[in-house]
Amino acid sequence: MQGSDWIIVAVIVLLLFGGTQIPKLARSLGQAQKEFKTGLKEGAADDSSEDSDKA
């Protein structure tokens, strides 16, 4: 995407969610990303422990 495309997307998001809702939305997305990464790490740890049990 070009710079002007990002500006258009930002304006649309601002219109849809309003200025007060954007920080809450960003915080929720950050927490979801953190939980997703934690889940991936736990899944990788579970897979490696299962592999060592099979060997």
C-alpha positions in Angstrom: 0.0 0.0 0.0 1.1 3.5 -0.7 1.1 6.4 1.8 -2.1 7.8 0.5 -3.8 4.5 0.9 -2.9 4.3 4.6 -4.3 7.8 5.1 -7.6 6.7 3.6 -7.7 3.6 5.8 -6.9 5.7 8.9 -9.7 8.2 8.1 -12.2 5.3 7.6 -11.2 3.7 10.9 -11.5 7.0 12.7 -15.0 7.5 11.2 -16.1 4.0 12.1 -14.8 3.7 15.7 -14.5 7.4 16.8 -11.6 9.0 18.5 -12.3 7.6 21.9 -12.6 4.0 20.9 -9.3 3.8 18.9 -7.0 3.5 22.0 -9.3 0.8 23.5 -9.2 -1.0 20.1 -5.4 -0.8 19.9 -5.0 -2.0 23.5 -7.3 -5.0 22.8 -5.3 -5.8 19.6 -2.1 -5.7 21.6 -3.4 -8.0 24.3 -4.7 -10.4 21.7 -1.3 -10.4 19.9 0.5 -11.1 23.2 -1.8 -14.0 24.0 -1.4 -15.4 20.5 2.4 -15.3 20.8 2.2 -17.0 24.3 0.0 -19.7 22.8 2.4 -20.3 20.0 5.3 -20.6 22.5 3.3 -23.0 24.7 2.3 -25.1 21.6 5.9 -25.3 20.5 7.0 -26.4 24.0 4.3 -29.0 24.0 5.4 -30.4 20.6 9.0 -30.5 21.7 8.2 -32.4 24.9 6.0 -34.9 23.0 8.8 -35.5 20.5 11.3 -36.2 23.3 8.8 -38.6 24.9 8.5 -40.6 21.7 12.2 -40.9 21.2 
